[in-house]
């Protein structure tokens, strides 16, 4: 029998978290269940157990059980709060926690009083991105691409994002596709405003494109276009998952992404946005799912705009059909027609229209707005999912 560590023995003796003869397997079972209770949680599946067993020891799984789930992403707690439950020397616990943070299984950052703290990674904010942010082609990364793809199938993705009416992410249209009056009233609907509000910037590789490349079905879209801001950016920089960039470099990433026809999405909030992904229909978990009609658009993402066409101006050139990342445009009766059930209002087609016939308008069937800030966004999601 594998020798138990002091931490495992302490928790078993307490009889609070894990007990019984099958402790080793039970630690992973308990953790998989624990992670499913997060606001941005990982639905419980056998595939999740396989990922946990591949990446951590039962001791480490037990440590992760000590961290709270009913919190917003990136909301760290001090080690002292965890140490009081662990029943082992603080130094031993700190070593285990630091190892987990260094490998990406814990977010690390400053608490509200400026002390070092840690939090469980949540879907979209570290899991499963932790395996691919560095852009490294290693046997381990390739193995994880296979395991994550098996786990995050359509059913798991839909379950993860259908549990709350409030959507965690929203699409932001390409700047030139939104008219000046709309930008004046809703400046938060531009990526330039998001970048202007942030103070720390990190750049990482696109996890979705890394995964498809490892599986031999990659595309030619740029890889290093995954931007993180403020606390999340600092974590990537500190732990080596991404590199620090300037505000000016962030604007250049934005320009390069739009030039490549990529779709912007960010947290569904006005202030405190933590990340921006620049997605394609080839690889992305949300744009790709919508393109292939696997999961309805409004289950996955908040979409505040929709494409419209001035038929008198349209010359049926087909540019928008070719560039649409979700295949929502066709040519019908010598004019472009938009499937408004699947259009994501990204504005990519607008910049490719030679006559100005393609336009974005606000959705009349969607009256809600992004939440005021990141914390309120995720408190809403927690309340809707868990009461």
C-alpha positions as CSV (number, residue, x, y, z in Angstrom):
1,X,0.0,0.0,0.0
2,X,1.2,3.5,-0.8
3,X,2.5,5.3,2.3
4,X,0.2,8.2,3.3
5,X,1.6,11.7,3.8
6,X,1.0,13.6,7.0
7,X,-1.6,15.7,5.2
8,X,-3.6,12.6,4.0
9,X,-3.4,11.0,7.4
10,X,-4.5,14.2,9.2
11,X,-7.6,14.6,6.9
12,X,-8.5,10.9,7.2
13,X,-8.2,11.2,11.0
14,X,-10.4,14.3,11.0
15,X,-13.0,12.3,9.1
16,X,-14.2,15.4,7.3
17,X,-13.1,15.3,3.7
18,X,-12.0,11.8,2.7
19,X,-12.3,8.5,4.5
20,X,-12.2,4.8,3.9
21,X,-10.0,2.1,2.6
22,X,-10.0,3.4,-1.0
23,X,-8.5,6.7,-0.1
24,X,-6.3,7.2,-3.1
25,X,-9.2,6.9,-5.7
26,X,-11.5,8.7,-3.3
27,X,-9.3,11.8,-3.2
28,X,-9.8,12.2,-7.0
29,X,-13.5,11.4,-6.8
30,X,-14.0,14.0,-4.1
31,X,-11.9,16.6,-6.0
32,X,-13.8,16.1,-9.3
33,X,-17.1,16.6,-7.4
34,X,-15.6,19.6,-5.6
35,X,-14.5,21.3,-8.8
36,X,-18.0,20.8,-10.3
37,X,-19.4,23.2,-7.6
38,X,-17.4,26.2,-8.9
39,X,-19.3,28.9,-10.6
40,X,-17.3,28.2,-13.7
41,X,-17.0,24.6,-12.7
42,X,-15.9,21.4,-14.5
43,X,-18.9,19.0,-14.9
44,X,-18.2,15.7,-13.3
45,X,-17.2,13.0,-15.8
46,X,-14.8,10.0,-15.9
47,X,-12.6,12.1,-18.2
48,X,-12.1,14.7,-15.4
49,X,-10.9,11.9,-13.1
50,X,-8.4,10.8,-15.7
51,X,-7.0,14.3,-16.1
52,X,-6.7,14.7,-12.3
53,X,-4.9,11.3,-11.9
54,X,-2.5,12.2,-14.7
55,X,-1.5,15.5,-13.2
56,X,-1.4,15.3,-9.5
57,X,-0.9,13.0,-6.5
58,X,-3.7,12.0,-4.1
59,X,-1.9,14.4,-1.6
60,X,-2.2,17.3,-4.0
61,X,-5.8,16.4,-4.7
62,X,-6.5,16.5,-1.0
63,X,-4.9,19.9,-0.7
64,X,-7.1,21.3,-3.5
65,X,-10.2,20.1,-1.6
66,X,-9.4,22.7,1.1
67,X,-10.1,25.6,-1.2
68,X,-13.6,27.1,-1.4
69,X,-15.8,26.8,-4.5
70,X,-18.5,29.4,-4.0
71,X,-16.3,32.3,-5.0
72,X,-15.7,34.3,-8.2
73,X,-12.7,33.2,-10.3
74,X,-9.3,34.7,-9.3
75,X,-10.6,35.3,-5.7
76,X,-7.7,34.1,-3.6
77,X,-7.7,33.1,0.1
78,X,-4.7,33.4,2.4
79,X,-2.7,30.3,3.2
80,X,-3.4,30.7,6.9
81,X,-7.1,30.1,6.2
82,X,-6.3,26.8,4.5
83,X,-3.6,25.8,7.0
84,X,-6.1,25.9,9.9
85,X,-8.0,23.0,8.2
86,X,-5.1,20.9,7.0
87,X,-3.6,19.7,10.3
88,X,0.0,19.7,9.0
89,X,2.9,22.1,9.4
90,X,2.4,25.3,7.5
91,X,5.7,24.9,5.7
92,X,4.7,21.5,4.3
93,X,1.4,22.9,3.1
94,X,3.0,26.0,1.6
95,X,5.4,23.8,-0.5
96,X,2.5,21.7,-1.8
97,X,0.4,24.8,-2.7
98,X,3.3,26.6,-4.4
99,X,3.9,23.5,-6.5
100,X,0.3,23.4,-7.6
101,X,0.4,27.1,-8.4
102,X,3.6,26.8,-10.4
103,X,2.0,24.0,-12.5
104,X,-1.2,26.0,-13.0
105,X,-3.6,24.1,-10.8
106,X,-4.0,27.0,-8.4
107,X,-4.3,30.7,-9.3
108,X,-2.0,32.8,-7.1
109,X,-2.4,36.5,-6.5
110,X,-3.0,39.2,-3.9
111,X,-5.9,39.1,-1.4
112,X,-7.9,42.2,-0.7
113,X,-5.5,43.2,2.1
114,X,-2.4,42.7,-0.2
115,X,-1.3,39.3,1.1
116,X,-0.4,36.3,-1.1
117,X,-3.4,34.1,-1.7
118,X,-4.5,31.1,-3.8
119,X,-7.7,30.0,-5.5
120,X,-9.0,27.0,-7.5
121,X,-8.7,27.4,-11.2
122,X,-12.1,27.8,-13.0
123,X,-13.2,27.0,-16.5
124,X,-11.9,29.6,-18.9
125,X,-9.5,31.2,-16.3
126,X,-6.9,28.5,-16.1
127,X,-8.5,25.2,-16.9
128,X,-7.8,23.7,-19.3
129,X,-5.7,26.6,-20.6
130,X,-2.8,25.8,-18.1
131,X,-1.6,22.9,-20.4
132,X,-1.3,25.1,-23.5
133,X,-0.7,28.8,-22.7
134,X,3.1,28.4,-22.9
135,X,2.8,27.2,-26.5
136,X,5.2,24.3,-25.9
137,X,5.1,21.2,-28.0
138,X,5.8,18.5,-25.5
139,X,4.7,14.9,-25.1
140,X,2.7,15.9,-22.0
141,X,1.0,18.8,-23.8
142,X,0.0,16.4,-26.6
143,X,-1.3,13.9,-24.2
144,X,-3.4,16.6,-22.5
145,X,-4.8,17.8,-25.8
146,X,-6.2,14.3,-26.3
147,X,-7.5,14.0,-22.8
148,X,-9.0,17.5,-22.7
149,X,-10.7,17.0,-26.1
150,X,-12.2,13.7,-24.8
151,X,-13.5,15.4,-21.7
152,X,-14.7,18.7,-23.1
153,X,-17.2,17.1,-25.6
154,X,-20.3,18.9,-26.7
155,X,-22.4,17.7,-23.7
156,X,-19.8,18.8,-21.1
157,X,-19.4,22.2,-22.8
158,X,-23.1,22.8,-23.0
159,X,-23.6,21.7,-19.4
160,X,-20.8,24.1,-18.2
161,X,-22.4,27.1,-19.9
162,X,-26.1,26.4,-19.8
163,X,-26.5,26.4,-16.0
164,X,-27.0,30.2,-15.7
165,X,-29.0,32.7,-17.7
166,X,-26.1,35.2,-17.2
167,X,-23.4,34.3,-19.7
168,X,-19.7,34.7,-18.5
169,X,-18.4,35.9,-21.9
170,X,-19.5,38.3,-24.6
171,X,-18.4,39.0,-28.2
172,X,-17.0,42.4,-29.0
173,X,-17.4,43.6,-32.6
174,X,-14.5,44.7,-34.7
175,X,-14.2,48.4,-34.0
176,X,-14.9,49.8,-37.5
177,X,-18.1,47.7,-37.6
178,X,-19.7,49.7,-34.8
179,X,-21.0,53.1,-35.7
180,X,-19.7,56.2,-33.9
181,X,-23.0,56.9,-32.1
182,X,-23.1,53.4,-30.6
183,X,-19.5,53.7,-29.5
184,X,-20.3,57.0,-27.8
185,X,-23.2,55.5,-25.8
186,X,-21.6,52.0,-25.3
187,X,-17.8,52.5,-25.3
188,X,-17.4,49.2,-23.5
189,X,-18.4,47.5,-26.7
190,X,-15.0,48.2,-28.2
191,X,-11.7,46.3,-27.6
192,X,-9.9,49.6,-27.5
193,X,-11.8,50.6,-24.3
194,X,-11.0,47.2,-22.7
195,X,-7.3,47.8,-23.3
196,X,-7.5,51.4,-22.2
197,X,-9.0,50.3,-18.8
198,X,-6.4,47.6,-18.1
199,X,-3.0,48.3,-16.4
200,X,-1.2,45.0,-16.8
201,X,-1.0,42.9,-20.0
202,X,0.1,39.3,-20.7
203,X,0.2,37.5,-24.0
204,X,-0.1,33.7,-24.3
205,X,-0.7,31.1,-27.0
206,X,-4.2,30.2,-28.0
207,X,-5.1,27.0,-26.2
208,X,-7.7,26.0,-28.7
209,X,-5.3,26.3,-31.7
210,X,-2.6,24.5,-29.8
211,X,-4.9,21.6,-29.1
212,X,-6.0,21.3,-32.7
213,X,-2.4,21.5,-34.0
214,X,-1.5,18.6,-31.6
215,X,-4.3,16.6,-33.1
216,X,-3.2,17.3,-36.6
217,X,-6.1,19.5,-37.7
218,X,-4.7,22.9,-37.0
219,X,-5.3,26.1,-39.0
220,X,-3.0,28.9,-40.2
221,X,-4.4,31.6,-37.8
222,X,-1.9,33.3,-35.5
223,X,-1.2,31.5,-32.2
224,X,0.1,34.1,-29.8
225,X,-3.0,36.2,-29.6
226,X,-4.5,35.2,-26.2
227,X,-4.4,38.4,-24.0
228,X,-4.9,38.6,-20.2
229,X,-5.3,41.7,-18.1
230,X,-4.5,42.8,-14.6
231,X,-4.6,40.0,-11.9
232,X,-4.8,37.2,-14.4
233,X,-2.1,38.8,-16.5
234,X,0.2,39.1,-13.5
235,X,-0.4,35.4,-12.6
236,X,0.7,34.4,-16.2
237,X,3.7,36.6,-16.0
238,X,4.8,35.4,-12.5
239,X,4.3,31.7,-13.3
240,X,5.8,31.8,-16.8
241,X,2.6,30.9,-18.6
242,X,2.7,34.1,-20.7
243,X,4.9,37.1,-21.3
244,X,4.4,40.7,-20.3
245,X,3.5,43.1,-23.0
246,X,2.8,46.9,-23.2
247,X,-0.4,48.6,-23.9
248,X,0.9,49.5,-27.3
249,X,1.8,45.9,-28.0
250,X,-1.7,44.8,-26.9
251,X,-3.1,47.2,-29.5
252,X,-0.9,45.6,-32.1
253,X,-2.2,42.1,-31.1
254,X,-5.7,43.5,-31.6
255,X,-4.8,44.8,-35.1
256,X,-3.2,41.5,-36.1
257,X,-6.2,39.6,-34.9
258,X,-8.6,41.7,-36.8
259,X,-6.5,41.5,-39.9
260,X,-6.6,37.7,-39.6
261,X,-10.4,37.7,-39.3
262,X,-10.5,36.6,-35.7
263,X,-13.4,37.1,-33.3
264,X,-12.9,39.0,-30.1
265,X,-14.5,37.9,-26.8
266,X,-14.1,39.1,-23.3
267,X,-15.7,38.7,-19.9
268,X,-19.4,39.8,-19.9
269,X,-18.7,42.9,-17.8
270,X,-18.1,46.6,-18.2
271,X,-15.3,47.0,-15.8
272,X,-12.6,44.6,-14.5
273,X,-12.3,42.5,-17.6
274,X,-9.6,39.9,-17.1
275,X,-9.1,38.3,-20.5
276,X,-9.6,38.6,-24.2
277,X,-9.5,35.6,-26.6
278,X,-9.3,36.1,-30.4
279,X,-11.0,33.1,-31.9
280,X,-11.6,31.3,-35.2
281,X,-14.2,28.9,-36.4
282,X,-11.6,26.3,-37.1
283,X,-10.5,25.6,-33.5
284,X,-12.3,27.7,-30.9
285,X,-14.5,26.0,-28.3
286,X,-17.3,28.6,-28.8
287,X,-17.0,29.9,-32.4
288,X,-16.2,26.5,-33.7
289,X,-19.2,24.9,-31.8
290,X,-21.5,27.6,-33.3
291,X,-20.0,27.2,-36.8
292,X,-20.7,23.5,-36.7
293,X,-24.2,24.0,-35.2
294,X,-23.4,21.9,-32.3
295,X,-24.5,24.2,-29.5
296,X,-26.9,27.2,-29.9
297,X,-25.2,30.6,-29.8
298,X,-27.1,32.0,-26.9
299,X,-26.3,29.0,-24.6
300,X,-22.6,29.7,-25.0
301,X,-22.1,33.5,-25.3
302,X,-23.7,36.9,-24.8
303,X,-24.2,38.4,-28.3
304,X,-25.4,42.0,-28.3
305,X,-25.2,42.7,-32.0
306,X,-26.5,41.1,-35.2
307,X,-25.6,41.6,-38.9
308,X,-28.0,43.4,-41.2
309,X,-27.9,44.0,-44.9
310,X,-28.9,47.0,-47.0
311,X,-30.1,45.0,-50.1
312,X,-30.1,48.1,-52.3
313,X,-26.3,48.4,-51.7
314,X,-25.4,44.7,-51.8
315,X,-23.7,43.5,-55.0
316,X,-23.7,39.9,-53.9
317,X,-19.9,39.8,-54.1
318,X,-19.7,36.9,-51.6
319,X,-16.9,38.5,-49.5
320,X,-19.0,38.2,-46.3
321,X,-19.9,34.6,-47.1
322,X,-16.2,33.6,-47.4
323,X,-15.1,35.5,-44.2
324,X,-17.9,34.7,-41.8
325,X,-16.4,32.7,-39.0
326,X,-19.7,30.8,-38.3
327,X,-21.0,30.3,-41.8
328,X,-24.1,32.4,-41.1
329,X,-24.2,34.3,-44.5
330,X,-25.3,33.0,-47.8
331,X,-26.1,34.6,-51.2
332,X,-29.8,34.5,-52.0
333,X,-31.7,36.3,-54.7
334,X,-28.5,38.3,-55.6
335,X,-28.1,39.6,-52.1
336,X,-26.5,38.3,-48.9
337,X,-28.8,36.8,-46.4
338,X,-27.9,36.3,-42.7
339,X,-29.1,33.5,-40.5
340,X,-29.9,35.6,-37.4
341,X,-30.2,32.5,-35.2
342,X,-26.5,31.8,-35.6
343,X,-24.9,35.2,-36.4
344,X,-22.6,36.2,-33.5
345,X,-22.4,40.0,-34.4
346,X,-18.6,39.9,-34.5
347,X,-18.4,42.5,-37.3
348,X,-15.7,40.6,-39.2
349,X,-17.8,40.7,-42.4
350,X,-18.3,44.5,-42.2
351,X,-14.7,45.4,-42.9
352,X,-14.8,43.1,-46.0
353,X,-17.9,44.7,-47.6
354,X,-16.9,46.9,-50.5
355,X,-20.2,48.9,-50.6
356,X,-21.1,49.3,-47.0
357,X,-24.2,47.1,-47.4
358,X,-23.2,45.0,-44.4
359,X,-24.0,46.7,-41.1
360,X,-24.2,45.8,-37.5
361,X,-27.3,46.6,-35.4
362,X,-28.1,46.0,-31.8
363,X,-30.3,43.0,-31.1
364,X,-33.8,44.0,-30.4
365,X,-34.6,40.7,-28.7
366,X,-31.9,41.2,-26.1
367,X,-32.5,43.9,-23.6
368,X,-29.9,43.1,-20.9
369,X,-26.5,44.6,-20.8
370,X,-23.1,43.4,-19.6
371,X,-22.8,43.3,-15.8
372,X,-21.2,46.4,-14.2
373,X,-18.0,44.6,-13.1
374,X,-16.3,41.2,-13.0
375,X,-17.2,40.4,-9.4
376,X,-20.9,41.1,-9.9
377,X,-20.9,39.1,-13.1
378,X,-19.7,36.0,-11.3
379,X,-21.8,36.5,-8.2
380,X,-24.8,36.5,-10.5
381,X,-23.6,33.2,-12.1
382,X,-23.0,31.6,-8.7
383,X,-26.5,32.6,-7.5
384,X,-28.2,31.3,-10.7
385,X,-26.3,28.0,-10.6
386,X,-26.2,27.3,-6.9
387,X,-28.7,29.6,-5.2
